[in-house]
């Protein structure tokens, strides 16, 4: 069996990958954050899939033909430590957490945000650095709700968590309940809410660029903006787009097995 890992930058690209996998007789698809893994029994099917996409960022690996999908799923979702947080998959019932640590329970699902992906990890580290008690926070593209939950546990007094995906909002609602959070509001849109102290935006590059004027309007002067979900080769495009009205305070960089990611911390000027 062959597995193919391929990133996508927007919903159109994602749908194209899924359609091509169906047309080329794939045996299954795993969805991770901003990346799909497609499985093929036949090398001919894999080559047909690859030629349809014509993508440079594609990683192919031959794997065992016998896959225990449940064990694979549980093996992938592990306890993650990002000080002061311990992020625990909901199926792990026996994890003890030190008193000084903050527990986050996440149900691994189709919604982005289990804490494992570099983009999420960097966002959490920035949240730890800049979230102040009493802050008003906007989480754009909330996925599983992990960043909104982290913001409340760090002292935010109000968190608006926004996602256009109904499945994501349903999963976020479950996770918010599991973590006994009371200060998070879920929504499909930003609405007219503004004057935020902090905005965290862990979404695709194209959407970040489209939302730039809304981000400026919604953030207080001297408010902080965290941008993530950006591949290293997209870095310059972000820097140019946010050169005006925002001051770059810091960048973070992490890589996974295949890609290099960068996240930004800005201040509204």
Phi and psi restraints in degrees (value plus and minus 20) as a CYANA .aco file:
   2 UNK   PHI    -135.6   -95.6
   2 UNK   PSI     120.8   160.8
   3 UNK   PHI    -138.2   -98.2
   3 UNK   PSI     121.3   161.3
   4 UNK   PHI    -143.9  -103.9
   4 UNK   PSI     100.1   140.1
   5 UNK   PHI    -120.7   -80.7
   5 UNK   PSI     109.8   149.8
   6 UNK   PHI    -164.8  -124.8
   6 UNK   PSI     106.2   146.2
   7 UNK   PHI    -102.0   -62.0
   7 UNK   PSI     141.3   181.3
   8 UNK   PHI    -157.5  -117.5
   8 UNK   PSI     133.2   173.2
   9 UNK   PHI    -124.4   -84.4
   9 UNK   PSI     -36.9     3.1
  10 UNK   PHI    -176.1  -136.1
  10 UNK   PSI     154.2   194.2
  11 UNK   PHI     -84.3   -44.3
  11 UNK   PSI     -55.1   -15.1
  12 UNK   PHI     -81.8   -41.8
  12 UNK   PSI     -63.5   -23.5
  13 UNK   PHI     -85.3   -45.3
  13 UNK   PSI     -61.0   -21.0
  14 UNK   PHI     -79.8   -39.8
  14 UNK   PSI     -66.1   -26.1
  15 UNK   PHI     -85.6   -45.6
  15 UNK   PSI     -54.6   -14.6
  16 UNK   PHI     -85.2   -45.2
  16 UNK   PSI     -61.5   -21.5
  17 UNK   PHI     -82.7   -42.7
  17 UNK   PSI     -66.1   -26.1
  18 UNK   PHI     -83.0   -43.0
  18 UNK   PSI     -63.8   -23.8
  19 UNK   PHI     -82.2   -42.2
  19 UNK   PSI     -65.0   -25.0
  20 UNK   PHI     -83.6   -43.6
  20 UNK   PSI     -57.8   -17.8
  21 UNK   PHI     -84.4   -44.4
  21 UNK   PSI     -58.5   -18.5
  22 UNK   PHI     -86.5   -46.5
  22 UNK   PSI     -65.3   -25.3
  23 UNK   PHI     -86.8   -46.8
  23 UNK   PSI     -43.6    -3.6
  24 UNK   PHI    -128.1   -88.1
  24 UNK   PSI       4.8    44.8
  25 UNK   PHI      41.5    81.5
  25 UNK   PSI      22.0    62.0
  26 UNK   PHI     -85.6   -45.6
  26 UNK   PSI     135.3   175.3
  27 UNK   PHI    -116.6   -76.6
  27 UNK   PSI     -25.8    14.2
  28 UNK   PHI     147.0   187.0
  28 UNK   PSI     142.4   182.4
  29 UNK   PHI    -155.7  -115.7
  29 UNK   PSI     114.2   154.2
  30 UNK   PHI    -129.7   -89.7
  30 UNK   PSI     114.6   154.6
  31 UNK   PHI    -128.5   -88.5
  31 UNK   PSI     103.5   143.5
  32 UNK   PHI    -137.1   -97.1
  32 UNK   PSI    -191.4  -151.4
  33 UNK   PHI     -92.7   -52.7
  33 UNK   PSI      92.3   132.3
  34 UNK   PHI      42.0    82.0
  34 UNK   PSI       6.1    46.1
  35 UNK   PHI    -174.2  -134.2
  35 UNK   PSI     118.9   158.9
  36 UNK   PHI    -133.2   -93.2
  36 UNK   PSI     120.7   160.7
  37 UNK   PHI    -133.4   -93.4
  37 UNK   PSI     101.7   141.7
  38 UNK   PHI    -133.6   -93.6
  38 UNK   PSI     119.2   159.2
  39 UNK   PHI    -133.2   -93.2
  39 UNK   PSI     117.2   157.2
  40 UNK   PHI    -153.0  -113.0
  40 UNK   PSI     120.8   160.8
  41 UNK   PHI    -104.6   -64.6
  41 UNK   PSI     -53.4   -13.4
  42 UNK   PHI    -125.5   -85.5
  42 UNK   PSI     113.1   153.1
  43 UNK   PHI     -85.4   -45.4
  43 UNK   PSI     -54.2   -14.2
  44 UNK   PHI     -82.6   -42.6
  44 UNK   PSI     -61.9   -21.9
  45 UNK   PHI     -83.9   -43.9
  45 UNK   PSI     -61.6   -21.6
  46 UNK   PHI     -81.1   -41.1
  46 UNK   PSI     -64.6   -24.6
  47 UNK   PHI     -85.2   -45.2
  47 UNK   PSI     -56.4   -16.4
  48 UNK   PHI     -84.7   -44.7
  48 UNK   PSI     -61.3   -21.3
  49 UNK   PHI     -80.8   -40.8
  49 UNK   PSI     -66.1   -26.1
  50 UNK   PHI     -84.0   -44.0
  50 UNK   PSI     -61.9   -21.9
  51 UNK   PHI     -88.9   -48.9
  51 UNK   PSI     -52.0   -12.0
  52 UNK   PHI     -85.3   -45.3
  52 UNK   PSI     -56.5   -16.5
  53 UNK   PHI    -105.3   -65.3
  53 UNK   PSI     -54.1   -14.1
  54 UNK   PHI      32.7    72.7
  54 UNK   PSI      25.6    65.6
  55 UNK   PHI    -124.4   -84.4
  55 UNK   PSI     119.8   159.8
  56 UNK   PHI    -100.2   -60.2
  56 UNK   PSI     -50.4   -10.4
  57 UNK   PHI    -112.7   -72.7
  57 UNK   PSI      48.2    88.2
  58 UNK   PHI    -152.1  -112.1
  58 UNK   PSI     114.6   154.6
  59 UNK   PHI    -145.0  -105.0
  59 UNK   PSI     101.9   141.9
  60 UNK   PHI    -134.6   -94.6
  60 UNK   PSI     116.4   156.4
  61 UNK   PHI    -165.3  -125.3
  61 UNK   PSI     117.2   157.2
  62 UNK   PHI    -105.9   -65.9
  62 UNK   PSI     111.9   151.9
  63 UNK   PHI    -150.4  -110.4
  63 UNK   PSI     154.4   194.4
  64 UNK   PHI     -81.9   -41.9
  64 UNK   PSI     122.8   162.8
  65 UNK   PHI     -98.8   -58.8
  65 UNK   PSI     -40.2    -0.2
  66 UNK   PHI    -118.4   -78.4
  66 UNK   PSI      88.4   128.4
  67 UNK   PHI    -138.3   -98.3
  67 UNK   PSI     102.0   142.0
  68 UNK   PHI    -107.4   -67.4
  68 UNK   PSI      79.5   119.5
  69 UNK   PHI     -85.9   -45.9
  69 UNK   PSI     -56.6   -16.6
  70 UNK   PHI     -86.5   -46.5
  70 UNK   PSI     -65.6   -25.6
  71 UNK   PHI     -83.7   -43.7
  71 UNK   PSI     -58.7   -18.7
  72 UNK   PHI     -82.3   -42.3
  72 UNK   PSI     -63.7   -23.7
  73 UNK   PHI     -81.8   -41.8
  73 UNK   PSI     -66.5   -26.5
  74 UNK   PHI     -90.0   -50.0
  74 UNK   PSI     -53.4   -13.4
  75 UNK   PHI     -87.4   -47.4
  75 UNK   PSI     -55.2   -15.2
  76 UNK   PHI     -88.7   -48.7
  76 UNK   PSI     -56.8   -16.8
  77 UNK   PHI    -115.7   -75.7
  77 UNK   PSI      82.0   122.0
  78 UNK   PHI    -133.6   -93.6
  78 UNK   PSI     147.8   187.8
  79 UNK   PHI     -86.6   -46.6
  79 UNK   PSI     114.1   154.1
  80 UNK   PHI    -142.0  -102.0
  80 UNK   PSI     113.8   153.8
  81 UNK   PHI    -131.2   -91.2
  81 UNK   PSI      96.5   136.5
  82 UNK   PHI    -151.8  -111.8
  82 UNK   PSI      76.4   116.4
  83 UNK   PHI     -69.0   -29.0
  83 UNK   PSI     108.9   148.9
  84 UNK   PHI    -115.1   -75.1
  84 UNK   PSI      -2.5    37.5
  85 UNK   PHI    -115.3   -75.3
  85 UNK   PSI     126.2   166.2
  86 UNK   PHI    -137.3   -97.3
  86 UNK   PSI      94.7   134.7
  87 UNK   PHI    -120.2   -80.2
  87 UNK   PSI      99.1   139.1
  88 UNK   PHI    -138.9   -98.9
  88 UNK   PSI     104.7   144.7
  89 UNK   PHI     -81.0   -41.0
  89 UNK   PSI     122.7   162.7
  90 UNK   PHI     -83.5   -43.5
  90 UNK   PSI     -42.5    -2.5
  91 UNK   PHI    -100.6   -60.6
  91 UNK   PSI     -27.4    12.6
  92 UNK   PHI    -114.3   -74.3
  92 UNK   PSI      89.0   129.0
  93 UNK   PHI    -116.4   -76.4
  93 UNK   PSI     -33.5     6.5
  94 UNK   PHI    -134.2   -94.2
  94 UNK   PSI       7.1    47.1
  95 UNK   PHI    -109.0   -69.0
  95 UNK   PSI     103.0   143.0
  96 UNK   PHI    -112.2   -72.2
  96 UNK   PSI     119.2   159.2
  97 UNK   PHI    -140.0  -100.0
  97 UNK   PSI     109.8   149.8
  98 UNK   PHI     -80.4   -40.4
  98 UNK   PSI     133.7   173.7
  99 UNK   PHI     -79.3   -39.3
  99 UNK   PSI     -57.7   -17.7
 100 UNK   PHI     -98.0   -58.0
 100 UNK   PSI     -28.6    11.4
 101 UNK   PHI    -110.5   -70.5
 101 UNK   PSI     137.5   177.5
 102 UNK   PHI    -130.9   -90.9
 102 UNK   PSI     104.5   144.5
 103 UNK   PHI    -107.8   -67.8
 103 UNK   PSI     112.6   152.6
 104 UNK   PHI    -143.4  -103.4
 104 UNK   PSI     104.9   144.9
 105 UNK   PHI    -123.4   -83.4
 105 UNK   PSI     106.2   146.2
 106 UNK   PHI    -146.8  -106.8
 106 UNK   PSI     112.3   152.3
 107 UNK   PHI    -107.3   -67.3
 107 UNK   PSI      89.2   129.2
 108 UNK   PHI     -82.2   -42.2
 108 UNK   PSI     111.0   151.0
 109 UNK   PHI    -177.2  -137.2
 109 UNK   PSI    -181.7  -141.7
 110 UNK   PHI     -96.4   -56.4
 110 UNK   PSI     -34.3     5.7
 111 UNK   PHI     -98.7   -58.7
 111 UNK   PSI     119.1   159.1
 112 UNK   PHI     -84.8   -44.8
 112 UNK   PSI     122.5   162.5
 113 UNK   PHI      93.6   133.6
 113 UNK   PSI      52.7    92.7
 114 UNK   PHI    -125.5   -85.5
 114 UNK   PSI     -25.1    14.9
 115 UNK   PHI      76.1   116.1
 115 UNK   PSI     -27.9    12.1
 116 UNK   PHI    -103.6   -63.6
 116 UNK   PSI     -49.7    -9.7
 117 UNK   PHI     -97.3   -57.3
 117 UNK   PSI     122.5   162.5
 118 UNK   PHI     -73.5   -33.5
 118 UNK   PSI     -57.7   -17.7
 119 UNK   PHI     -83.9   -43.9
 119 UNK   PSI     -59.4   -19.4
 120 UNK   PHI     -90.4   -50.4
 120 UNK   PSI     -62.8   -22.8
 121 UNK   PHI     -79.5   -39.5
 121 UNK   PSI     -63.4   -23.4
 122 UNK   PHI     -87.0   -47.0
 122 UNK   PSI     -57.2   -17.2
 123 UNK   PHI     -81.4   -41.4
 123 UNK   PSI     -64.8   -24.8
 124 UNK   PHI     -82.0   -42.0
 124 UNK   PSI     -62.0   -22.0
 125 UNK   PHI     -82.8   -42.8
 125 UNK   PSI     -60.0   -20.0
 126 UNK   PHI     -86.3   -46.3
 126 UNK   PSI     -61.0   -21.0
 127 UNK   PHI     -78.7   -38.7
 127 UNK   PSI     -62.0   -22.0
 128 UNK   PHI     -81.0   -41.0
 128 UNK   PSI     -57.6   -17.6
 129 UNK   PHI     -92.6   -52.6
 129 UNK   PSI     -57.6   -17.6
 130 UNK   PHI    -135.8   -95.8
 130 UNK   PSI     -35.1     4.9
 131 UNK   PHI     -89.4   -49.4
 131 UNK   PSI     109.2   149.2
 132 UNK   PHI    -132.6   -92.6
 132 UNK   PSI     131.3   171.3
 133 UNK   PHI     -79.5   -39.5
 133 UNK   PSI     110.7   150.7
 134 UNK   PHI      71.3   111.3
 134 UNK   PSI     -20.9    19.1
 135 UNK   PHI     -83.3   -43.3
 135 UNK   PSI     131.1   171.1
 136 UNK   PHI    -123.0   -83.0
 136 UNK   PSI     100.3   140.3
 137 UNK   PHI    -143.4  -103.4
 137 UNK   PSI     120.3   160.3
 138 UNK   PHI    -134.0   -94.0
 138 UNK   PSI     105.5   145.5
 139 UNK   PHI    -131.0   -91.0
 139 UNK   PSI      85.3   125.3
 140 UNK   PHI    -114.6   -74.6
 140 UNK   PSI     103.5   143.5
 141 UNK   PHI      57.5    97.5
 141 UNK   PSI      36.0    76.0
 142 UNK   PHI     -90.1   -50.1
 142 UNK   PSI     -41.5    -1.5
 143 UNK   PHI      34.9    74.9
 143 UNK   PSI    -142.0  -102.0
 144 UNK   PHI     -90.9   -50.9
 144 UNK   PSI     -32.8     7.2
 145 UNK   PHI      71.7   111.7
 145 UNK   PSI     -14.6    25.4
 146 UNK   PHI     -81.2   -41.2
 146 UNK   PSI     -59.1   -19.1
 147 UNK   PHI     -94.2   -54.2
 147 UNK   PSI     -57.0   -17.0
 148 UNK   PHI     -82.9   -42.9
 148 UNK   PSI     -62.1   -22.1
 149 UNK   PHI     -82.9   -42.9
 149 UNK   PSI     -64.7   -24.7
 150 UNK   PHI     -80.7   -40.7
 150 UNK   PSI     -61.9   -21.9
 151 UNK   PHI     -81.9   -41.9
 151 UNK   PSI     -63.8   -23.8
 152 UNK   PHI     -84.0   -44.0
 152 UNK   PSI     -62.3   -22.3
 153 UNK   PHI     -88.1   -48.1
 153 UNK   PSI     -39.2     0.8
 154 UNK   PHI    -109.6   -69.6
 154 UNK   PSI     -21.5    18.5
 155 UNK   PHI      96.7   136.7
 155 UNK   PSI     -20.9    19.1
 156 UNK   PHI     -79.7   -39.7
 156 UNK   PSI     120.5   160.5
 157 UNK   PHI    -111.3   -71.3
 157 UNK   PSI     -41.8    -1.8
 158 UNK   PHI    -172.6  -132.6
 158 UNK   PSI     111.2   151.2
 159 UNK   PHI    -150.5  -110.5
 159 UNK   PSI     103.1   143.1
 160 UNK   PHI    -118.8   -78.8
 160 UNK   PSI      95.8   135.8
 161 UNK   PHI    -127.5   -87.5
 161 UNK   PSI      98.5   138.5
 162 UNK   PHI    -137.0   -97.0
 162 UNK   PSI     115.1   155.1
 163 UNK   PHI    -174.4  -134.4
 163 UNK   PSI     121.6   161.6
 164 UNK   PHI    -103.7   -63.7
 164 UNK   PSI     -30.1     9.9
 165 UNK   PHI    -111.5   -71.5
 165 UNK   PSI      99.7   139.7
 166 UNK   PHI     -80.9   -40.9
 166 UNK   PSI     -58.7   -18.7
 167 UNK   PHI     -83.7   -43.7
 167 UNK   PSI     -62.3   -22.3
 168 UNK   PHI     -80.7   -40.7
 168 UNK   PSI     -64.9   -24.9
 169 UNK   PHI     -84.8   -44.8
 169 UNK   PSI     -56.7   -16.7
 170 UNK   PHI     -84.8   -44.8
 170 UNK   PSI     -62.7   -22.7
 171 UNK   PHI     -88.8   -48.8
 171 UNK   PSI     -59.0   -19.0
 172 UNK   PHI     -81.4   -41.4
 172 UNK   PSI     -61.2   -21.2
 173 UNK   PHI     -80.0   -40.0
 173 UNK   PSI     -62.4   -22.4
 174 UNK   PHI     -82.7   -42.7
 174 UNK   PSI     -64.5   -24.5
 175 UNK   PHI     -88.7   -48.7
 175 UNK   PSI     -57.1   -17.1
 176 UNK   PHI     -80.8   -40.8
 176 UNK   PSI     -61.5   -21.5
 177 UNK   PHI     -85.8   -45.8
 177 UNK   PSI     -64.0   -24.0
 178 UNK   PHI     -79.7   -39.7
 178 UNK   PSI     -49.0    -9.0
 179 UNK   PHI    -119.8   -79.8
 179 UNK   PSI     -11.9    28.1
 180 UNK   PHI      34.5    74.5
 180 UNK   PSI      17.8    57.8
 181 UNK   PHI    -104.7   -64.7
 181 UNK   PSI     117.2   157.2
 182 UNK   PHI    -139.7   -99.7
 182 UNK   PSI     -25.6    14.4
 183 UNK   PHI    -133.9   -93.9
 183 UNK   PSI      -3.6    36.4
 184 UNK   PHI    -128.3   -88.3
 184 UNK   PSI     109.7   149.7
 185 UNK   PHI    -130.4   -90.4
 185 UNK   PSI     110.1   150.1
 186 UNK   PHI    -117.6   -77.6
 186 UNK   PSI     123.2   163.2
 187 UNK   PHI    -176.0  -136.0
 187 UNK   PSI     133.6   173.6
 188 UNK   PHI     -98.6   -58.6
 188 UNK   PSI     -42.7    -2.7
 189 UNK   PHI    -157.1  -117.1
 189 UNK   PSI     142.6   182.6
 190 UNK   PHI     -93.8   -53.8
 190 UNK   PSI     -47.0    -7.0
 191 UNK   PHI      42.0    82.0
 191 UNK   PSI    -165.6  -125.6
 192 UNK   PHI    -117.9   -77.9
 192 UNK   PSI     -14.1    25.9
 193 UNK   PHI     -86.2   -46.2
 193 UNK   PSI     113.7   153.7
 194 UNK   PHI    -170.8  -130.8
 194 UNK   PSI    -181.6  -141.6
 195 UNK   PHI      43.5    83.5
 195 UNK   PSI      19.4    59.4
 196 UNK   PHI    -100.3   -60.3
 196 UNK   PSI     124.8   164.8
 197 UNK   PHI     -99.0   -59.0
 197 UNK   PSI     -47.5    -7.5
 198 UNK   PHI    -172.1  -132.1
 198 UNK   PSI     113.5   153.5
 199 UNK   PHI    -144.1  -104.1
 199 UNK   PSI     112.2   152.2
 200 UNK   PHI    -138.8   -98.8
 200 UNK   PSI     110.7   150.7
 201 UNK   PHI    -154.5  -114.5
 201 UNK   PSI      73.1   113.1
 202 UNK   PHI    -129.0   -89.0
 202 UNK   PSI      56.3    96.3
 203 UNK   PHI    -158.2  -118.2
 203 UNK   PSI    -193.3  -153.3
 204 UNK   PHI     -94.4   -54.4
 204 UNK   PSI     131.6   171.6
 205 UNK   PHI     -74.3   -34.3
 205 UNK   PSI     -68.7   -28.7
 206 UNK   PHI     -77.8   -37.8
 206 UNK   PSI     -59.9   -19.9
 207 UNK   PHI     -89.3   -49.3
 207 UNK   PSI     -59.7   -19.7
 208 UNK   PHI     -77.1   -37.1
 208 UNK   PSI     -66.9   -26.9
 209 UNK   PHI     -85.1   -45.1
 209 UNK   PSI     -59.3   -19.3
 210 UNK   PHI     -85.1   -45.1
 210 UNK   PSI     -50.5   -10.5
 211 UNK   PHI    -111.8   -71.8
 211 UNK   PSI     -17.4    22.6
 212 UNK   PHI     -74.4   -34.4
 212 UNK   PSI     -67.0   -27.0
 213 UNK   PHI     -85.4   -45.4
 213 UNK   PSI     -56.6   -16.6
 214 UNK   PHI     -87.0   -47.0
 214 UNK   PSI     -57.4   -17.4
 215 UNK   PHI     -83.3   -43.3
 215 UNK   PSI     -63.9   -23.9
 216 UNK   PHI     -81.4   -41.4
 216 UNK   PSI     -65.2   -25.2
 217 UNK   PHI     -86.5   -46.5
 217 UNK   PSI     -53.5   -13.5
 218 UNK   PHI    -106.8   -66.8
 218 UNK   PSI     -35.1     4.9
 219 UNK   PHI    -121.7   -81.7
 219 UNK   PSI     115.1   155.1
 220 UNK   PHI     -80.4   -40.4
 220 UNK   PSI     132.7   172.7
 221 UNK   PHI     -80.1   -40.1
 221 UNK   PSI     113.8   153.8
 222 UNK   PHI      54.5    94.5
 222 UNK   PSI     -18.2    21.8
 223 UNK   PHI     -90.7   -50.7
 223 UNK   PSI     140.7   180.7
 224 UNK   PHI    -124.3   -84.3
 224 UNK   PSI     122.2   162.2
 225 UNK   PHI    -146.1  -106.1
 225 UNK   PSI     103.2   143.2
 226 UNK   PHI    -126.3   -86.3
 226 UNK   PSI     103.0   143.0
 227 UNK   PHI    -135.0   -95.0
 227 UNK   PSI     113.0   153.0
 228 UNK   PHI    -167.6  -127.6
 228 UNK   PSI    -199.1  -159.1
 229 UNK   PHI      66.9   106.9
 229 UNK   PSI       2.1    42.1
 230 UNK   PHI    -137.0   -97.0
 230 UNK   PSI     105.4   145.4
 231 UNK   PHI     -93.0   -53.0
 231 UNK   PSI     132.0   172.0
 232 UNK   PHI     -78.8   -38.8
 232 UNK   PSI     -53.2   -13.2
 233 UNK   PHI     -92.6   -52.6
 233 UNK   PSI     -30.4     9.6
 234 UNK   PHI    -116.9   -76.9
 234 UNK   PSI     -20.5    19.5
 235 UNK   PHI     -77.9   -37.9
 235 UNK   PSI     -66.5   -26.5
 236 UNK   PHI     -84.0   -44.0
 236 UNK   PSI     -54.3   -14.3
 237 UNK   PHI     -83.4   -43.4
 237 UNK   PSI     -60.0   -20.0
 238 UNK   PHI     -87.9   -47.9
 238 UNK   PSI     -65.4   -25.4
 239 UNK   PHI     -77.3   -37.3
 239 UNK   PSI     -64.0   -24.0
 240 UNK   PHI     -86.6   -46.6
 240 UNK   PSI     -62.0   -22.0
 241 UNK   PHI     -86.1   -46.1
 241 UNK   PSI     -53.2   -13.2
 242 UNK   PHI    -126.1   -86.1
 242 UNK   PSI      -0.9    39.1
 243 UNK   PHI     -86.2   -46.2
 243 UNK   PSI     -55.7   -15.7
 244 UNK   PHI    -117.1   -77.1
 244 UNK   PSI     118.9   158.9
 245 UNK   PHI      57.5    97.5
 245 UNK   PSI     -25.9    14.1
 246 UNK   PHI    -157.0  -117.0
 246 UNK   PSI     121.5   161.5
 247 UNK   PHI    -127.8   -87.8
 247 UNK   PSI     104.8   144.8
 248 UNK   PHI     -96.4   -56.4
 248 UNK   PSI     100.4   140.4
 249 UNK   PHI    -116.0   -76.0
 249 UNK   PSI     -56.4   -16.4
 250 UNK   PHI    -186.6  -146.6
 250 UNK   PSI     130.3   170.3
 251 UNK   PHI    -142.7  -102.7
 251 UNK   PSI     134.6   174.6
 252 UNK   PHI    -146.6  -106.6
 252 UNK   PSI     131.2   171.2
 253 UNK   PHI    -156.3  -116.3
 253 UNK   PSI     114.5   154.5
 254 UNK   PHI    -162.9  -122.9
 254 UNK   PSI     134.1   174.1
 255 UNK   PHI    -147.1  -107.1
 255 UNK   PSI     130.4   170.4
 256 UNK   PHI    -126.6   -86.6
 256 UNK   PSI    -178.3  -138.3
 257 UNK   PHI     -82.3   -42.3
 257 UNK   PSI     -51.8   -11.8
 258 UNK   PHI    -139.1   -99.1
 258 UNK   PSI     -44.5    -4.5
 259 UNK   PHI    -151.5  -111.5
 259 UNK   PSI     135.8   175.8
 260 UNK   PHI    -125.6   -85.6
 260 UNK   PSI     110.1   150.1
 261 UNK   PHI    -138.6   -98.6
 261 UNK   PSI     131.2   171.2
 262 UNK   PHI    -154.7  -114.7
 262 UNK   PSI     121.8   161.8
 263 UNK   PHI    -146.4  -106.4
 263 UNK   PSI     132.2   172.2
 264 UNK   PHI    -143.4  -103.4
 264 UNK   PSI     123.9   163.9
 265 UNK   PHI    -137.0   -97.0
 265 UNK   PSI      96.7   136.7
 266 UNK   PHI    -134.1   -94.1
 266 UNK   PSI     140.1   180.1
 267 UNK   PHI    -141.5  -101.5
 267 UNK   PSI     113.4   153.4
 268 UNK   PHI     -90.8   -50.8
 268 UNK   PSI     107.7   147.7
